[in-house]
């Protein structure tokens, strides 16, 4: 509420810590979970506050007030570990909290009362990822991906399968390139120039699928990566197009144009090379001059900032002493947009993306693996929990 930006870290030590990124000091330590914290996300409330939701392998979800060290609600109902969490807006203006679990269910909670709004059943294996998707008719659906090789679309208001065709996107046509259970663990929404929103899902079969959530049909299959697709995000180019950026353990980043009308078209828009090892994470980062850069992290210990229009490296950020696995933009108190990076070296670094100069090094207690951006908030995954940049200011970073 005071306009500051806090850094939240979740850990296998069962605690969540809130840090002041300007000074590197601990603001609050949140205790209560009895097992490692696996997911964290911000949840806005009707009274204008932003709560912090944390999920754990103890099967519970907790809602915290980040301005104090108090727990707002403890949400119980899942019977196994909670794997993912995200906020979902409903047509009446409310925000619900969605959580996924290895108990094969997705739950929708009212963050104000701490009660279950709906329990979504239908998956037959653990649910591994969830995200909201805006449809062309203005509805917000909830997408859930599972180890049962399906992605399901739900109406968060009714808690039923979305009334499109079947509400079920079958991934059974994907070939497994490696002897692992097929799991769609990477998923994001991609807006297009004509006003549609596509759902992108990545798999261990080295492909990315673009789905039309309105018709439940495959819009395009993207092939070309020669390794697992580890991260995806939409990124704007200077000509106004929205491209889909994908990262892989084949050491490359690829930029795709999702608006092609040819189903199963496989041409890559551009391939960005420079990382010498697996690319682990990526994020679109706005700059003061109105451009958008693409930040990518790698197990080679570096972060690269790319210009998606020219396909050239803008800056290479060095300083981490182990693999970098998470990146995200965050607003500073002076109005700048900084880039936060997390690493297995157990530090989070803040950089100025315009100059490529490091601003601050914050020590944290566990290594980081992934990053996402939800409702103006930045969440970074730890090796058995998550690290989040919690934006308390009224203006989000991106």
N, C-alpha and C positions, 0 to 999 in steps of 0.2 A: 503493500500500500504506500510506502514511502518513496516509491519510484526506483528503488535499487534493483539490481539483478543479482540473484544468488545462484551459486553452483551447488547442485545436489548430487551426492554420490551414494550409491547403494553397494552393499558388500556381502561377502560370505560370512562376515562376522556378525550378521543379523541386524546391523544398524544402518541407518541412513543419516548422513551428515550434510548440513547446509553450510556452505563456505561463502565468504565474501571474496569475489574474484579480484577485487582491487587490492586487498591487503594480503590475501592468501591465508586468512585466519578462519577458524571454525566459528560459524554463527550459531548453529544448534546441532545437537546430536539426537536423533529420533530412535528410540528403542521400543521394542515390543514384539517384533517377529521372532519366532523361535527357530527358524531355519533360514538359509540364504535367501536374499531378496533377488528376484528374477526379472522384475519389470517395474517401471516407474513412469508416470505421466501426469501432467497438470490437468485439472478439471475445474472449469469455471462454474460458479454457483449463481443463482438468481439475484443474490444481494450484492453482486459485484466482486466478491472475493475469488481467489484462485486457490483451490486445495491441491495437495500433492497426493496422488494415489500410488501406493506401493503394493506389489504382489510378491508372493513368496512360495517356495516349495513346501511351506507349512500348510498350504491350501487356503490361506486367508488373503484378503485384500484389506489394506488399511488406508484411511483417509486422514491426512494431517493438515493442520494449519501451519504453513511455512513461516509465519511471522512469530510463532511460539514453538515450544517443544511438545505440544499436546496432540494427542490422537483425537480426531474428530469422530470417526466411526471405525469399527472393525467389522468387515463384511465376511460372513461365513456362509457356506453353501457348497462350494466346490469340494470334492472328496479326494482330489489328488492335486499335484503341483499346478500352480497358475503360471501359464507360459507367456501371456501377452495382455496388454491393457491399452485402451485408447478411448478418448471422449467421442461421443456421437450426438449430433444435434437432431432434434425432432421438429416436425412442422410447427408445433405450438411454441417454439423458441426455447424449450428446455434443453439441457445437456445431460445425457445419460453417460454412465461409465460402462464400457464393454470390457469383459475379461474372458480369456480363453484358457482352457485347461486340458491336461492329459486325461481328464475324466470324460473326454469326448464331447463336452458341452461348452456353450458360450452363454455367459450371463450378462444381463443388462440391469444395472443398479441405478437407483435414485441417489445421487450423492448428497442430497439435502437430508434425507431421512435414513439413509443407510440400508434401505430395504431392496429386495430383489424386485425388479420391474417385470422381467421375463427371463425364463430359462429356455435357451434355444437348443433343441435336440435334433439329431439326424445324422451327424457324423458318426462313423463307426471306428475311428482311430483317433489318437490325440490331435487336438486342434493346435496348430503351430503358429498361426499369424492371423491378425485381424486388421481391417482398416475401413474407414468410411469412404463411400463412393457416391459422387453426385451424378445423377442421371440427367438426360437431356430434357426431361419434363420437370426438372427442379426438385425431385425427391432425393433424399439422402438415404442410401442403403448401407447396410453393414456387410462387408465381405469377410468370409472366414475360410482359411485354408487348412487342410488336414492331411495327415499321413495316410488317409484313406483314398488319396489321389483325386480329391474333388475340392472345388471351391464353391461355397454356397453363398447366396445372396439373400439377405433377410430385411424385412421391414421392421425397423427398431420400434416403431409405434405399436404395432400389433404383436410383434414377436413371432410372426409367421414367415414362411418362405415368401420372398418378394413376388408380387403378382405380375411377373413378366411372362415367360413361357413355363419353364420348369423351376427356375430359381436355382438351378444346379449346373455348374460349369464342370464338365468331366475332363479330367486330365489323363484319362486312361490311355490315350493315344501316344503319350510321351514315352520314349524309349530310355531305359536306364542305361547310362554309359558305364556305371560303376556298380559293384555289388552291394548297394545300400538301399534301404527302404526309401521309396520315392516320397519326398516331402517338399511341398511348396513353402519354403520358409522366408521367401523374399517377395513382397507384393507392394505395389503402389498405384495410385490413381494418376492418369495422364490426361490433362485437358487438351483439347484440339482447337484449331482455329475456327472451325465451324460451330463451336459451342458444345460439342459432345465431350463426355469424359469416358476414357477407356480404362480398363483395369489391366495392369501389367503383372504377370506372375512369372517367376523364374524357378528353374528346377535343376536337379542334379543331372539332367540329360543334356546340359549345355545349351538349352534353348530358352527363349523368352516368348511367352504368348501374350498377345493383346486381345482382350475380350471386349465385346460391346455388352455392358451390363443391362441394357434395355431389351436386347433380343436374346441374350444368353448364347451368342454365337462367337466363334473365333474370328477376330478381325484380321489378324496377321500372325504368322509364326516367324520369329526372327532367329536365324541360324548364322553361325560364323564363329562364335567363340569355340575354342578348343579345350575348355575347362569349365568347371562349375561357375555359374553366374552368382557372384557373391553380394552384389549391391546394385540398386537402380534408383534413379531419380529423374524427374522432368527438369529441363534446363532451357531457358529462353535464349534465342539467338538474336542478333542485331536486326534481322529482317522481320522480326515479330513472330516467327514460328516457335512452337514448343517442341523441342526434341526430347527423346528418351535416351538418357545416358545409362549404360550398363558397364559393370566392372566384372572382371573374372580373374580366376587364378591362372589364366594363360598370360598374365602380365599386361594385358591391354585394356583400354577403355574404348567403347564403341558408342557412336552417336547415331541414332536412328530417327527417320522421319515417320511418325506414326500415322500420317494422314493419307498414305497411299491407298488407292481404292482396290488394289489387287490382293485378294485373300491369298495368304501363304507366300506373298512376295518376300524375298529373302535378302535384298540388296542392303548393304550397310551404308549409312550416310557418310560416315568417316570413322577411321580407326586412329586412336591416339596412342602413341608408343613413347616410352621413356622410363617407366618403372622397370626395375630389374628383377622384381619378384612379384608374388601375388598381390593384386589390388584388392583391398579388403573393404573399403567404404568410400562413399562419395556424398557430396552435398552441393547444391547451387548456392552461391554466395553473392549478394548484391554489393555493388561498389558505389561510392558517392557520385560518380559521373553517370550513373544510370545503367551501367553495364551489369551483366551477370557473369560471374566466373564459375567454373566448375572445379571444386576441390576434391582431390582423390588421395586416399591414404594407402600405404603399402607395407608389406612385411619387409621391404628394403629399408625401413626406418625413415622414409621421407614422406612429405605431403607435396603434391603438385597442384598448382593453380593454373587452369587452362582457360584460354579464350575460346568458347565454343564456336564463334564465328570464323576466326582465323585458324583454329585447330592448333595453335601454338602454345607452348608453356609460358605462362605469365611470370610465375615465380616457382622455385623449388625451395621448400622450407626444410631446413636441416637443424638438428639439435636433439631430437629423440635418440636414445641409445638402444632401443629395441623396436620391434615392429609397431607400426602405427595402425590402429584398427578402427578409429572413430574420428569423425570430423563433423562440425556443425557451426553455423553462424550464431552470434549472440550480441545483443545490444549492450554497449557500455554506458556508464552513467553520463558520459559527456556526449552521447548521441552517436558515437561511431558504431559501425558494425565490425566486430572482431571475429576471427575464426578460432574456435576451440578445437584442439586436437588431443586425443588420448592415446596412450601407448602401454605396451607391456613393461615399459620401464617405470610404471607406477607414477607417472606424472601426467598432468593435463597442462598444455601450453596454450596461451592466448597470443594470436598473431594479428598484425594489421595486414589484411589481404591486399591493400593497395601498394604497400611498400615491401611486403614480405618480411618485415622485421618482427621479432618476438616481443610481446609486451609483458608477459608474466609467466612464471612457472609455478604451478600449484601441485604439491605432493598429494597423492591419493593412495588408498590402501590396497588396491587391487588393479590388475590389468584390465584393459577395455577391448571390446570386440566389434561393436556395431553402433550405428547412429540413426536416428529418425527425427522428424519434426512434426509436432502435433499441436494444432490450435495455438500457434504462436509460441510454442515451447519446444525446446531442443532436448532430446533424450539420447544418451549414449550408453551402450551396453557394456557391462563388465563381464568378467569371465565366469561369474555365477550370480549375476545381478545386473544392475544398470547404473550408469552415471548420467545425470541429467543436468542440463543448463536450464534452470527455472527462471523464466523471465517474469519478474514482478512488475516491471514498468508497463505503462498502458500501450506503448508502441512495441510490437514484436520485432525481432531481428530481421526476418525475411518476409 
